[in-house]
Amino acid sequence: MDNAILLQNLTPKDLEELITRVVKEQLQEFVKNVPTENPDELLTRAEASSLLKINITTLHNWTKKGTIIAYGIGNRVYYKRGELMASLIRIN
């Protein structure tokens, strides 16, 4: 019962400070575990289509049209995460 908190004899101010402290600790822990996105990270076709939630055929068509930019090494095709995100346009 290490995590048990006794609320007896707590003033409203003490309760507020306790809640603030616990929420702050939880947010700091959450931020530590959030992966940072590298805009220059290279994604495979499968990863890019998964990121955009589209079919690989659609990804291929958008690449052919020039809607998105692809990079190649040998016979492999890659997309930069940042460029994919930048290609998204606001609809309204």
N, CA, C and O atoms as CSV, one atom per row, in Angstrom:
chain,resi,resn,atom,element,x,y,z
A,1,MET,N,N,0.820,-1.188,0.000
A,1,MET,CA,C,0.000,0.000,0.000
A,1,MET,C,C,0.862,1.250,0.000
A,1,MET,O,O,0.529,2.229,0.667
A,2,ASP,N,N,1.964,1.233,-0.735
A,2,ASP,CA,C,2.838,2.393,-0.820
A,2,ASP,C,C,2.154,3.570,-1.494
A,2,ASP,O,O,2.444,4.723,-1.176
A,3,ASN,N,N,1.254,3.291,-2.416
A,3,ASN,CA,C,0.613,4.346,-3.182
A,3,ASN,C,C,-0.628,4.906,-2.517
A,3,ASN,O,O,-1.305,5.760,-3.089
A,4,ALA,N,N,-0.933,4.443,-1.330
A,4,ALA,CA,C,-2.123,4.917,-0.630
A,4,ALA,C,C,-1.911,6.351,-0.160
A,4,ALA,O,O,-0.844,6.709,0.338
A,5,ILE,N,N,-2.937,7.151,-0.329
A,5,ILE,CA,C,-2.878,8.550,0.081
A,5,ILE,C,C,-3.976,8.775,1.121
A,5,ILE,O,O,-5.148,8.493,0.872
A,6,LEU,N,N,-3.594,9.271,2.251
A,6,LEU,CA,C,-4.559,9.581,3.290
A,6,LEU,C,C,-5.039,11.009,3.103
A,6,LEU,O,O,-4.238,11.941,3.039
A,7,LEU,N,N,-6.339,11.172,3.017
A,7,LEU,CA,C,-6.907,12.494,2.801
A,7,LEU,C,C,-7.352,13.154,4.102
A,7,LEU,O,O,-7.871,14.270,4.091
A,8,GLN,N,N,-7.152,12.477,5.197
A,8,GLN,CA,C,-7.522,13.064,6.475
A,8,GLN,C,C,-6.570,14.199,6.805
A,8,GLN,O,O,-5.375,14.125,6.519
A,9,ASN,N,N,-7.100,15.230,7.399
A,9,ASN,CA,C,-6.323,16.378,7.856
A,9,ASN,C,C,-5.611,17.109,6.714
A,9,ASN,O,O,-4.594,17.765,6.940
A,10,LEU,N,N,-6.132,17.001,5.500
A,10,LEU,CA,C,-5.585,17.739,4.375
A,10,LEU,C,C,-6.417,18.989,4.147
A,10,LEU,O,O,-7.646,18.936,4.098
A,11,THR,N,N,-5.745,20.087,4.012
A,11,THR,CA,C,-6.456,21.315,3.672
A,11,THR,C,C,-6.722,21.311,2.175
A,11,THR,O,O,-6.064,20.574,1.440
A,12,PRO,N,N,-7.667,22.111,1.707
A,12,PRO,CA,C,-7.896,22.194,0.262
A,12,PRO,C,C,-6.621,22.582,-0.498
A,12,PRO,O,O,-6.384,22.089,-1.601
A,13,LYS,N,N,-5.817,23.445,0.076
A,13,LYS,CA,C,-4.558,23.857,-0.554
A,13,LYS,C,C,-3.594,22.668,-0.650
A,13,LYS,O,O,-2.949,22.472,-1.680
A,14,ASP,N,N,-3.498,21.878,0.422
A,14,ASP,CA,C,-2.639,20.693,0.413
A,14,ASP,C,C,-3.102,19.687,-0.642
A,14,ASP,O,O,-2.284,19.088,-1.340
A,15,LEU,N,N,-4.415,19.510,-0.750
A,15,LEU,CA,C,-4.971,18.595,-1.735
A,15,LEU,C,C,-4.650,19.081,-3.148
A,15,LEU,O,O,-4.293,18.284,-4.015
A,16,GLU,N,N,-4.777,20.368,-3.373
A,16,GLU,CA,C,-4.466,20.943,-4.681
A,16,GLU,C,C,-2.990,20.716,-5.038
A,16,GLU,O,O,-2.670,20.347,-6.168
A,17,GLU,N,N,-2.107,20.935,-4.081
A,17,GLU,CA,C,-0.671,20.731,-4.320
A,17,GLU,C,C,-0.358,19.268,-4.583
A,17,GLU,O,O,0.479,18.950,-5.428
A,18,LEU,N,N,-1.024,18.386,-3.865
A,18,LEU,CA,C,-0.825,16.953,-4.053
A,18,LEU,C,C,-1.257,16.528,-5.459
A,18,LEU,O,O,-0.531,15.812,-6.148
A,19,ILE,N,N,-2.423,16.968,-5.868
A,19,ILE,CA,C,-2.924,16.634,-7.207
A,19,ILE,C,C,-1.996,17.199,-8.273
A,19,ILE,O,O,-1.667,16.511,-9.239
A,20,THR,N,N,-1.574,18.442,-8.104
A,20,THR,CA,C,-0.670,19.080,-9.068
A,20,THR,C,C,0.632,18.307,-9.181
A,20,THR,O,O,1.128,18.077,-10.284
A,21,ARG,N,N,1.187,17.905,-8.049
A,21,ARG,CA,C,2.449,17.167,-8.049
A,21,ARG,C,C,2.309,15.829,-8.763
A,21,ARG,O,O,3.158,15.465,-9.578
A,22,VAL,N,N,1.236,15.094,-8.460
A,22,VAL,CA,C,1.039,13.772,-9.057
A,22,VAL,C,C,0.804,13.892,-10.564
A,22,VAL,O,O,1.357,13.114,-11.341
A,23,VAL,N,N,-0.007,14.855,-10.976
A,23,VAL,CA,C,-0.267,15.038,-12.411
A,23,VAL,C,C,1.014,15.434,-13.129
A,23,VAL,O,O,1.285,14.948,-14.227
A,24,LYS,N,N,1.802,16.308,-12.521
A,24,LYS,CA,C,3.065,16.741,-13.126
A,24,LYS,C,C,4.011,15.556,-13.290
A,24,LYS,O,O,4.639,15.414,-14.340
A,25,GLU,N,N,4.122,14.714,-12.287
A,25,GLU,CA,C,4.982,13.530,-12.369
A,25,GLU,C,C,4.527,12.598,-13.487
A,25,GLU,O,O,5.348,12.075,-14.240
A,26,GLN,N,N,3.219,12.394,-13.591
A,26,GLN,CA,C,2.686,11.510,-14.624
A,26,GLN,C,C,2.924,12.082,-16.022
A,26,GLN,O,O,3.253,11.334,-16.942
A,27,LEU,N,N,2.766,13.379,-16.193
A,27,LEU,CA,C,3.012,14.018,-17.482
A,27,LEU,C,C,4.480,13.924,-17.871
A,27,LEU,O,O,4.799,13.669,-19.032
A,28,GLN,N,N,5.376,14.128,-16.912
A,28,GLN,CA,C,6.801,14.016,-17.192
A,28,GLN,C,C,7.156,12.597,-17.624
A,28,GLN,O,O,7.959,12.413,-18.539
A,29,GLU,N,N,6.576,11.610,-16.987
A,29,GLU,CA,C,6.811,10.210,-17.353
A,29,GLU,C,C,6.271,9.931,-18.750
A,29,GLU,O,O,6.909,9.235,-19.539
A,30,PHE,N,N,5.098,10.472,-19.054
A,30,PHE,CA,C,4.503,10.296,-20.369
A,30,PHE,C,C,5.375,10.910,-21.452
A,30,PHE,O,O,5.603,10.288,-22.490
A,31,VAL,N,N,5.866,12.122,-21.223
A,31,VAL,CA,C,6.697,12.815,-22.210
A,31,VAL,C,C,7.984,12.050,-22.466
A,31,VAL,O,O,8.465,12.020,-23.599
A,32,LYS,N,N,8.548,11.435,-21.442
A,32,LYS,CA,C,9.772,10.644,-21.609
A,32,LYS,C,C,9.547,9.470,-22.559
A,32,LYS,O,O,10.449,9.088,-23.305
A,33,ASN,N,N,8.347,8.902,-22.529
A,33,ASN,CA,C,8.051,7.699,-23.310
A,33,ASN,C,C,7.502,7.996,-24.703
A,33,ASN,O,O,7.311,7.072,-25.494
A,34,VAL,N,N,7.246,9.263,-25.020
A,34,VAL,CA,C,6.736,9.610,-26.345
A,34,VAL,C,C,7.912,9.647,-27.315
A,34,VAL,O,O,8.883,10.374,-27.104
A,35,PRO,N,N,7.813,8.853,-28.380
A,35,PRO,CA,C,8.921,8.858,-29.335
A,35,PRO,C,C,8.966,10.174,-30.104
A,35,PRO,O,O,7.930,10.698,-30.515
A,36,THR,N,N,10.162,10.701,-30.293
A,36,THR,CA,C,10.307,11.913,-31.077
A,36,THR,C,C,10.394,11.524,-32.540
A,36,THR,O,O,11.045,10.543,-32.898
A,37,GLU,N,N,9.732,12.301,-33.378
A,37,GLU,CA,C,9.712,11.976,-34.793
A,37,GLU,C,C,10.807,12.742,-35.512
A,37,GLU,O,O,10.941,13.956,-35.359
A,38,ASN,N,N,11.569,12.030,-36.280
A,38,ASN,CA,C,12.636,12.601,-37.068
A,38,ASN,C,C,12.088,12.881,-38.466
A,38,ASN,O,O,11.727,11.936,-39.168
A,39,PRO,N,N,12.010,14.152,-38.901
A,39,PRO,CA,C,11.437,14.446,-40.215
A,39,PRO,C,C,12.239,13.864,-41.370
A,39,PRO,O,O,11.688,13.659,-42.451
A,40,ASP,N,N,13.529,13.592,-41.170
A,40,ASP,CA,C,14.353,13.020,-42.230
A,40,ASP,C,C,14.383,11.493,-42.196
A,40,ASP,O,O,15.101,10.864,-42.974
A,41,GLU,N,N,13.603,10.903,-41.293
A,41,GLU,CA,C,13.558,9.441,-41.203
A,41,GLU,C,C,13.024,8.881,-42.522
A,41,GLU,O,O,12.012,9.347,-43.046
A,42,LEU,N,N,13.718,7.883,-43.044
A,42,LEU,CA,C,13.279,7.245,-44.280
A,42,LEU,C,C,12.298,6.131,-43.960
A,42,LEU,O,O,12.542,5.292,-43.093
A,43,LEU,N,N,11.187,6.142,-44.676
A,43,LEU,CA,C,10.156,5.128,-44.494
A,43,LEU,C,C,10.059,4.269,-45.748
A,43,LEU,O,O,10.205,4.772,-46.862
A,44,THR,N,N,9.817,2.992,-45.569
A,44,THR,CA,C,9.589,2.110,-46.710
A,44,THR,C,C,8.209,2.405,-47.288
A,44,THR,O,O,7.434,3.168,-46.712
A,45,ARG,N,N,7.914,1.793,-48.427
A,45,ARG,CA,C,6.586,1.987,-49.020
A,45,ARG,C,C,5.493,1.520,-48.066
A,45,ARG,O,O,4.467,2.184,-47.920
A,46,ALA,N,N,5.708,0.396,-47.426
A,46,ALA,CA,C,4.707,-0.133,-46.492
A,46,ALA,C,C,4.511,0.809,-45.314
A,46,ALA,O,O,3.378,1.062,-44.903
A,47,GLU,N,N,5.611,1.335,-44.763
A,47,GLU,CA,C,5.513,2.262,-43.629
A,47,GLU,C,C,4.846,3.566,-44.039
A,47,GLU,O,O,4.038,4.120,-43.294
A,48,ALA,N,N,5.192,4.061,-45.242
A,48,ALA,CA,C,4.599,5.314,-45.723
A,48,ALA,C,C,3.106,5.146,-45.957
A,48,ALA,O,O,2.320,6.017,-45.582
A,49,SER,N,N,2.707,4.048,-46.565
A,49,SER,CA,C,1.277,3.844,-46.810
A,49,SER,C,C,0.529,3.650,-45.492
A,49,SER,O,O,-0.617,4.080,-45.360
A,50,SER,N,N,1.160,3.019,-44.537
A,50,SER,CA,C,0.552,2.849,-43.221
A,50,SER,C,C,0.415,4.195,-42.509
A,50,SER,O,O,-0.613,4.469,-41.890
A,51,LEU,N,N,1.451,5.032,-42.596
A,51,LEU,CA,C,1.412,6.354,-41.974
A,51,LEU,C,C,0.278,7.193,-42.546
A,51,LEU,O,O,-0.439,7.864,-41.804
A,52,LEU,N,N,0.116,7.155,-43.870
A,52,LEU,CA,C,-0.922,7.947,-44.533
A,52,LEU,C,C,-2.266,7.231,-44.571
A,52,LEU,O,O,-3.274,7.807,-44.980
A,53,LYS,N,N,-2.273,5.981,-44.145
A,53,LYS,CA,C,-3.492,5.164,-44.132
A,53,LYS,C,C,-4.080,5.056,-45.541
A,53,LYS,O,O,-5.271,5.281,-45.756
A,54,ILE,N,N,-3.214,4.707,-46.486
A,54,ILE,CA,C,-3.615,4.523,-47.878
A,54,ILE,C,C,-3.058,3.209,-48.393
A,54,ILE,O,O,-2.196,2.598,-47.763
A,55,ASN,N,N,-3.548,2.788,-49.524
A,55,ASN,CA,C,-3.089,1.573,-50.185
A,55,ASN,C,C,-1.744,1.850,-50.859
A,55,ASN,O,O,-1.461,2.988,-51.234
A,56,ILE,N,N,-0.927,0.831,-51.013
A,56,ILE,CA,C,0.376,0.994,-51.670
A,56,ILE,C,C,0.191,1.436,-53.124
A,56,ILE,O,O,1.026,2.167,-53.658
A,57,THR,N,N,-0.883,1.005,-53.760
A,57,THR,CA,C,-1.165,1.435,-55.127
A,57,THR,C,C,-1.401,2.939,-55.181
A,57,THR,O,O,-0.913,3.611,-56.090
A,58,THR,N,N,-2.138,3.466,-54.225
A,58,THR,CA,C,-2.372,4.911,-54.150
A,58,THR,C,C,-1.054,5.641,-53.925
A,58,THR,O,O,-0.810,6.682,-54.536
A,59,LEU,N,N,-0.215,5.112,-53.068
A,59,LEU,CA,C,1.101,5.699,-52.819
A,59,LEU,C,C,1.908,5.753,-54.113
A,59,LEU,O,O,2.539,6.765,-54.416
A,60,HIS,N,N,1.884,4.671,-54.866
A,60,HIS,CA,C,2.596,4.610,-56.147
A,60,HIS,C,C,2.042,5.663,-57.121
A,60,HIS,O,O,2.807,6.365,-57.783
A,61,ASN,N,N,0.721,5.764,-57.201
A,61,ASN,CA,C,0.094,6.745,-58.103
A,61,ASN,C,C,0.439,8.173,-57.706
A,61,ASN,O,O,0.715,9.006,-58.569
A,62,TRP,N,N,0.426,8.465,-56.413
A,62,TRP,CA,C,0.759,9.822,-55.949
A,62,TRP,C,C,2.224,10.130,-56.253
A,62,TRP,O,O,2.572,11.274,-56.549
A,63,THR,N,N,3.076,9.117,-56.181
A,63,THR,CA,C,4.489,9.305,-56.494
A,63,THR,C,C,4.657,9.606,-57.988
A,63,THR,O,O,5.407,10.507,-58.363
A,64,LYS,N,N,3.958,8.851,-58.831
A,64,LYS,CA,C,4.041,9.076,-60.277
A,64,LYS,C,C,3.535,10.466,-60.663
A,64,LYS,O,O,4.084,11.096,-61.567
A,65,LYS,N,N,2.494,10.945,-59.983
A,65,LYS,CA,C,1.921,12.271,-60.265
A,65,LYS,C,C,2.794,13.394,-59.725
A,65,LYS,O,O,2.646,14.547,-60.132
A,66,GLY,N,N,3.695,13.071,-58.821
A,66,GLY,CA,C,4.530,14.088,-58.205
A,66,GLY,C,C,3.912,14.706,-56.963
A,66,GLY,O,O,4.415,15.701,-56.441
A,67,THR,N,N,2.819,14.118,-56.491
A,67,THR,CA,C,2.162,14.606,-55.274
A,67,THR,C,C,3.074,14.432,-54.067
A,67,THR,O,O,3.113,15.280,-53.175
A,68,ILE,N,N,3.802,13.328,-54.051
A,68,ILE,CA,C,4.780,13.085,-52.997
A,68,ILE,C,C,6.094,12.676,-53.652
A,68,ILE,O,O,6.109,12.200,-54.788
A,69,ILE,N,N,7.182,12.861,-52.939
A,69,ILE,CA,C,8.516,12.596,-53.477
A,69,ILE,C,C,9.046,11.282,-52.910
A,69,ILE,O,O,8.971,11.028,-51.708
A,70,ALA,N,N,9.580,10.460,-53.800
A,70,ALA,CA,C,10.180,9.189,-53.391
A,70,ALA,C,C,11.679,9.259,-53.620
A,70,ALA,O,O,12.159,9.987,-54.489
A,71,TYR,N,N,12.401,8.497,-52.832
A,71,TYR,CA,C,13.858,8.390,-52.947
A,71,TYR,C,C,14.198,6.928,-53.136
A,71,TYR,O,O,13.527,6.057,-52.582
A,72,GLY,N,N,15.225,6.652,-53.905
A,72,GLY,CA,C,15.575,5.274,-54.166
A,72,GLY,C,C,17.024,4.967,-53.876
A,72,GLY,O,O,17.908,5.805,-54.058
A,73,ILE,N,N,17.249,3.758,-53.425
A,73,ILE,CA,C,18.585,3.210,-53.252
A,73,ILE,C,C,18.507,1.815,-53.853
A,73,ILE,O,O,17.823,0.937,-53.329
A,74,GLY,N,N,19.217,1.623,-54.961
A,74,GLY,CA,C,19.098,0.346,-55.658
A,74,GLY,C,C,17.676,0.197,-56.172
A,74,GLY,O,O,17.166,1.081,-56.861
A,75,ASN,N,N,17.038,-0.910,-55.843
A,75,ASN,CA,C,15.648,-1.089,-56.260
A,75,ASN,C,C,14.665,-0.828,-55.119
A,75,ASN,O,O,13.491,-1.188,-55.205
A,76,ARG,N,N,15.150,-0.206,-54.063
A,76,ARG,CA,C,14.290,0.107,-52.912
A,76,ARG,C,C,13.795,1.538,-53.010
A,76,ARG,O,O,14.500,2.424,-53.493
A,77,VAL,N,N,12.559,1.752,-52.537
A,77,VAL,CA,C,11.943,3.076,-52.580
A,77,VAL,C,C,11.682,3.522,-51.148
A,77,VAL,O,O,11.177,2.758,-50.326
A,78,TYR,N,N,12.035,4.772,-50.864
A,78,TYR,CA,C,11.842,5.336,-49.535
A,78,TYR,C,C,11.161,6.697,-49.635
A,78,TYR,O,O,11.205,7.364,-50.668
A,79,TYR,N,N,10.536,7.084,-48.537
A,79,TYR,CA,C,9.891,8.390,-48.421
A,79,TYR,C,C,10.344,9.029,-47.125
A,79,TYR,O,O,10.519,8.343,-46.118
A,80,LYS,N,N,10.538,10.350,-47.144
A,80,LYS,CA,C,10.910,11.054,-45.916
A,80,LYS,C,C,9.635,11.399,-45.138
A,80,LYS,O,O,8.675,11.940,-45.685
A,81,ARG,N,N,9.661,11.069,-43.853
A,81,ARG,CA,C,8.506,11.307,-42.993
A,81,ARG,C,C,8.059,12.773,-43.044
A,81,ARG,O,O,6.869,13.052,-43.189
A,82,GLY,N,N,8.994,13.696,-42.928
A,82,GLY,CA,C,8.661,15.115,-42.914
A,82,GLY,C,C,8.017,15.572,-44.209
A,82,GLY,O,O,7.096,16.389,-44.188
A,83,GLU,N,N,8.489,15.056,-45.335
A,83,GLU,CA,C,7.911,15.431,-46.625
A,83,GLU,C,C,6.509,14.859,-46.800
A,83,GLU,O,O,5.645,15.497,-47.401
A,84,LEU,N,N,6.284,13.659,-46.276
A,84,LEU,CA,C,4.938,13.095,-46.333
A,84,LEU,C,C,3.974,13.942,-45.523
A,84,LEU,O,O,2.862,14.229,-45.968
A,85,MET,N,N,4.401,14.341,-44.335
A,85,MET,CA,C,3.536,15.145,-43.480
A,85,MET,C,C,3.317,16.536,-44.095
A,85,MET,O,O,2.232,17.106,-43.983
A,86,ALA,N,N,4.358,17.075,-44.743
A,86,ALA,CA,C,4.233,18.390,-45.359
A,86,ALA,C,C,3.332,18.355,-46.595
A,86,ALA,O,O,2.762,19.377,-46.974
A,87,SER,N,N,3.204,17.198,-47.218
A,87,SER,CA,C,2.361,17.094,-48.414
A,87,SER,C,C,0.872,17.102,-48.081
A,87,SER,O,O,0.036,17.292,-48.964
A,88,LEU,N,N,0.546,16.896,-46.816
A,88,LEU,CA,C,-0.859,16.943,-46.405
A,88,LEU,C,C,-1.334,18.390,-46.465
A,88,LEU,O,O,-0.642,19.305,-46.020
A,89,ILE,N,N,-2.522,18.580,-47.020
A,89,ILE,CA,C,-3.059,19.931,-47.137
A,89,ILE,C,C,-4.317,20.054,-46.284
A,89,ILE,O,O,-5.036,19.080,-46.057
A,90,ARG,N,N,-4.555,21.246,-45.830
A,90,ARG,CA,C,-5.742,21.503,-45.023
A,90,ARG,C,C,-6.962,21.568,-45.938
A,90,ARG,O,O,-6.914,22.213,-46.985
A,91,ILE,N,N,-8.041,20.915,-45.557
A,91,ILE,CA,C,-9.222,20.852,-46.410
A,91,ILE,C,C,-10.173,22.016,-46.155
A,91,ILE,O,O,-10.751,22.546,-47.104
A,92,ASN,N,N,-10.348,22.419,-44.933
A,92,ASN,CA,C,-11.300,23.518,-44.679
A,92,ASN,C,C,-10.612,24.701,-44.069
A,92,ASN,O,O,-11.255,25.712,-43.789
